[in-house]
Amino acid sequence: MSAAPAAPSQSFARLRAPGQCAAHSITEQFYGTWELVSWKIEQANGELIDSPWGPDPLGWIMYHPGGYMSVALMRPDRAKFASNNLLEATAEEVRVGFEGYIGYCGFYEVNEQERSVIHRLQLGWFPNLVGTEQKRYFEFTGDRLTLKTPPMTMVGEAKIHHLIWERFG
């Protein structure tokens, strides 16, 4: 078993109390918890469509000053399993549950010049993503953070995912 990668060596400033005035670096603007407001997918022809989970998916993303991050996205109408015992779930319940949820965590690093953030996945709902780097381009507007993927090929067509997050609190 290989050792986990070291946490980012970059030092991070302490969080400020709410309402405390000070200029924030771009990296500091990430700190905190964000709630998903919108997830749209840009088709190759430029058309924006809803996420695979409809117009109102649920989600949180968190960025810690120590360089750790986590994200969870969920279909709002995810059905509960018939049993409260996970080991008694049917194959269909597991399939539908897996298809209606995305979650991962790891380290992050902000590239201020490129206006991108790299998520370095350490744990994840989809095993194939563990150990990968996921790049997102960012933009801050007030209390909102927009993250956009690079073009991703899904079912033969490149698409860009636009996720808009709003800061909690």
C-alpha positions, 0 to 999 in steps of 0.5 A, a space after each residue: 500500500 503506497 503512502 498518501 500524498 502529503 498535504 499541500 505545503 502552501 501555508 494558509 491564513 487563519 479564517 476571519 470572524 464574520 463581518 471582519 473587514 480585510 482584503 482576502 486573497 483568492 485562495 482565502 475566498 474559497 474557505 468555508 461551506 458552499 451550497 449548490 444553487 445550479 448545475 447546468 451542462 453546456 452541450 457542444 453546440 453551446 446549449 445549456 441543459 439541466 444536470 442528469 438529476 433535473 433542475 434542482 440537484 442538492 449539493 455542498 462543497 467545502 474548502 478548509 484553510 488547511 488545503 482539504 476539500 470535500 464535495 457531495 452532490 445528490 439527486 433530490 428525489 433519491 428513494 430510500 432503501 426498503 430496509 434500514 440495514 444497508 446489507 439487505 439492500 437489493 441490487 436495484 436499490 444499490 444501483 439507483 442509489 449509486 447513480 443518484 449520488 456523487 461524493 469525494 474528498 481530498 486536497 485542493 490547490 488554487 492556481 490564482 493566475 490560471 483561475 483554476 482549482 485542482 481537487 486531488 481525490 483521496 476518497 470517492 464514491 467512484 473508485 476510478 477517480 481516487 488518485 486523480 486530479 480534477 481541474 475546475 475553473 472558478 469565478 467569484 461573484 459576491 457570495 457565489 462561486 462558479 466552478 466549470 469543468 474543462 470539456 469532458 467527453 461523455 457518450 462521445 460528445 464534449 460537455 462543460 459542467 457549470 456548477 454555481 455555489 452560494 456561501 453558507 451564512 
